[in-house]
Amino acid sequence: MSTTLTTRPAAPAAPERTLDVDELSALTRDIAAHPERWRPLVQFQTEGRWWTRLDGPAGVDVWLLTWLPSQGTELHDHGASAAAFTVVAGSLTEIRPDDGRLVPRDFATDRTQTVDPGDLHDVLNTGTEPAVSIHAYSPPLTRMTYWARTPEERLVPARTVDTDEPETDK
């Protein structure tokens, strides 16, 4: 007696799920609430912000970032990625364009901010104490555009970089 074995092709792997800003916000707050996951990793460096990747769900990049006073980013977007960040120590200032002006908003420890895909913002430590934050991006970062102001005060793309990290070399 012979047996014929029929095989089916394997089901395709489920695509990575993209999280929205509310889910990213909940994720960064959850990680922030468990300092044993991130506090031992905290480091600071004087030559620029320091960061390291943290464990996160599939389809999400999670980063621990540290900021000494006066350290910051440039005005940028995250391409197609949504983002959220929670300040876990110190305070950070986020700057966003609004009606042709750049408007600062301060975020103290335990505050969370979201960034929709395509939104422009700048983040910096304007305080006198070091700051630490947890950031999540979904889908993971692949491209960032940095923006500059023209003499007429318009915002224009200055450069676009392919990256999978929360900062790029200038």
TAZIHU-V257726 format. One record per residue. RES is the residue in one letter. BURIAL is I if it has 16 or more other ideal C-beta (glycine too) atoms within 10 Angstrom, else O. Layout:
RES;BURIAL  RES;BURIAL
//
This chain:
M;O  S;O  T;O  T;O  L;O  T;O  T;O  R;O  P;O  A;O  A;O  P;O  A;O  A;O  P;O  E;O  R;O  T;I  L;I  D;O  V;I  D;O  E;I  L;I  S;I  A;O  L;I  T;I  R;I  D;O  I;I  A;I  A;O  H;O  P;O  E;O  R;I  W;I  R;O  P;O  L;O  V;I  Q;O  F;O  Q;O  T;O  E;O  G;O  R;I  W;I  W;I  T;O  R;O  L;I  D;O  G;I  P;O  A;O  G;O  V;I  D;I  V;I  W;I  L;I  L;I  T;I  W;I  L;I  P;O  S;O  Q;I  G;I  T;I  E;I  L;I  H;I  D;I  H;I  G;I  A;O  S;I  A;I  A;I  A;I  F;I  T;I  V;I  V;I  A;I  G;I  S;I  L;I  T;I  E;I  I;I  R;I  P;I  D;O  D;O  G;O  R;O  L;O  V;O  P;O  R;O  D;O  F;I  A;O  T;O  D;O  R;I  T;I  Q;I  T;I  V;I  D;O  P;I  G;O  D;O  L;I  H;I  D;I  V;I  L;I  N;I  T;O  G;I  T;O  E;O  P;O  A;I  V;I  S;I  I;I  H;I  A;I  Y;I  S;I  P;I  P;I  L;I  T;O  R;O  M;I  T;I  Y;I  W;I  A;O  R;O  T;O  P;O  E;O  E;O  R;O  L;O  V;O  P;O  A;O  R;O  T;O  V;O  D;O  T;O  D;O  E;O  P;I  E;I  T;I  D;O  K;O
//
